[in-house]
Amino acid sequence: MVELNSYLDPCATRLHSIEGALLDYYVTYHHWPASLQELRPIGNETLELSCPISGKPYIYNRLGMERPGDARKLLVYDPTPAHQGTRWGIAMDRDLTGGNPVPEVISIPEANFRAYRPAPPPAPPQFLQRPGTQPPVVQPQQ
């Protein structure tokens, strides 16, 4: 199989632009957008949201897709393996402090892509309760 280069492939180049716009959005709003259409291009570049090879729009999952043995979450990816049996995608990792997202455009062989599953939603925050107190009761509105 030929090694794919993310700086030479036109699909990966588009994903690099989306990667920058995603990171810019996250830094500004502290969460991921609901859809890729909320992103704005950085500088004078155009933000193309579909694969130039298949012509199909990229798939976006704001919670990410997980694969066993890989700590990164796949947020954006090709809808088909149109690149020599692989898909391009944007995977997010965390920096060494565990806080800031670190994006990377990656090539995903189809066999590896099949192992991805939607990430579960984050757990709701847990609030500590002082001993001897009761949690507040919320009355339904009528």
C-alpha positions as CSV (number, residue, x, y, z in Angstrom):
1,M,0.0,0.0,0.0
2,V,1.3,3.5,-0.8
3,E,1.9,5.8,2.2
4,L,-0.5,8.7,2.1
5,N,0.9,12.2,2.8
6,S,-1.5,14.6,4.5
7,Y,0.1,17.6,3.1
8,L,-0.1,16.5,-0.6
9,D,-3.6,14.9,-0.6
10,P,-6.4,17.3,-1.5
11,C,-8.8,15.7,0.9
12,A,-6.3,15.9,3.8
13,T,-5.6,19.5,2.9
14,R,-9.3,20.4,3.3
15,L,-9.3,18.6,6.6
16,H,-6.2,20.6,7.8
17,S,-8.3,23.8,7.1
18,I,-11.3,22.3,9.0
19,E,-8.9,21.2,11.8
20,G,-7.7,24.8,12.3
21,A,-11.3,26.2,12.2
22,L,-12.4,23.5,14.8
23,L,-9.5,24.5,17.1
24,D,-10.3,28.2,16.7
25,Y,-14.0,27.5,17.5
26,Y,-13.0,25.5,20.6
27,V,-10.6,28.2,21.9
28,T,-13.3,30.8,21.4
29,Y,-16.4,29.0,22.8
30,H,-14.9,26.2,25.0
31,H,-16.9,23.5,23.3
32,W,-17.2,21.9,19.9
33,P,-19.7,23.2,17.4
34,A,-23.1,21.5,16.8
35,S,-22.2,21.1,13.1
36,L,-19.4,21.9,10.8
37,Q,-21.5,24.7,9.2
38,E,-20.9,26.8,12.3
39,L,-17.1,26.9,11.5
40,R,-15.6,30.0,9.9
41,P,-12.5,29.8,7.8
42,I,-9.2,31.2,9.1
43,G,-7.7,34.0,7.0
44,N,-8.5,34.0,3.3
45,E,-8.9,30.3,2.8
46,T,-12.2,28.7,1.8
47,L,-13.7,26.1,4.1
48,E,-14.8,23.1,2.0
49,L,-16.8,20.6,3.9
50,S,-16.8,17.7,1.5
51,C,-14.2,15.2,0.1
52,P,-12.8,16.3,-3.3
53,I,-12.5,12.7,-4.4
54,S,-15.9,11.3,-3.5
55,G,-17.8,14.6,-3.5
56,K,-19.6,13.5,-0.3
57,P,-19.7,15.7,2.8
58,Y,-17.5,14.9,5.7
59,I,-19.1,13.2,8.7
60,Y,-18.9,15.1,12.0
61,N,-19.5,13.7,15.5
62,R,-19.0,16.3,18.2
63,L,-18.7,13.6,20.9
64,G,-16.2,11.7,18.7
65,M,-15.7,8.1,17.7
66,E,-13.5,5.8,19.8
67,R,-11.4,2.8,18.9
68,P,-10.0,0.3,21.4
69,G,-6.4,1.0,22.1
70,D,-6.4,4.6,20.8
71,A,-6.9,7.5,23.3
72,R,-7.8,9.9,20.4
73,K,-11.3,10.7,19.4
74,L,-12.2,10.9,15.7
75,L,-14.4,14.0,15.2
76,V,-14.5,14.4,11.4
77,Y,-13.9,11.8,8.8
78,D,-14.5,10.7,5.2
79,P,-17.8,9.0,4.5
80,T,-16.1,6.4,2.3
81,P,-12.7,4.8,1.9
82,A,-12.1,6.7,-1.3
83,H,-8.3,7.1,-0.8
84,Q,-6.6,3.8,-1.8
85,G,-8.9,2.0,0.7
86,T,-8.4,4.5,3.5
87,R,-10.3,7.4,4.9
88,W,-8.9,10.7,6.1
89,G,-10.1,12.1,9.4
90,I,-9.4,14.6,12.2
91,A,-8.5,12.9,15.5
92,M,-8.4,14.8,18.8
93,D,-6.1,14.0,21.6
94,R,-5.4,15.9,24.8
95,D,-2.1,17.7,25.7
96,L,0.0,16.3,28.5
97,T,-2.0,18.3,31.1
98,G,-5.2,16.6,29.9
99,G,-6.8,19.9,29.1
100,N,-6.3,21.3,25.7
101,P,-7.3,19.4,22.6
102,V,-4.6,18.5,20.1
103,P,-5.9,17.8,16.6
104,E,-4.2,15.7,14.0
105,V,-5.2,14.8,10.4
106,I,-4.8,11.0,10.1
107,S,-5.1,8.4,7.5
108,I,-7.3,5.5,8.6
109,P,-7.2,2.1,6.9
110,E,-10.7,0.7,6.4
111,A,-10.0,-2.3,8.7
112,N,-9.1,0.1,11.5
113,F,-12.1,2.4,10.8
114,R,-14.5,-0.5,11.3
115,A,-13.4,-0.7,14.9
116,Y,-14.6,2.9,15.7
117,R,-17.7,3.3,17.8
118,P,-19.5,6.4,18.9
119,A,-18.1,7.8,22.2
120,P,-20.6,7.8,25.1
121,P,-21.9,11.1,26.2
122,P,-20.0,12.7,29.1
123,A,-21.3,11.9,32.6
124,P,-23.3,14.6,34.3
125,P,-21.4,16.5,37.0
126,Q,-21.6,15.1,40.5
127,F,-22.2,17.5,43.3
128,L,-21.1,16.7,46.8
129,Q,-23.8,16.9,49.4
130,R,-23.1,17.9,53.0
131,P,-24.0,15.2,55.5
132,G,-27.4,15.7,57.0
133,T,-28.8,17.8,54.1
134,Q,-31.4,16.8,51.6
135,P,-31.0,17.4,47.9
136,P,-33.3,20.2,46.6
137,V,-36.7,19.1,45.3
138,V,-37.6,20.5,41.9
139,Q,-41.3,21.1,41.5
140,P,-42.7,20.5,38.0
141,Q,-44.1,23.7,36.4
142,Q,-47.8,23.6,35.6
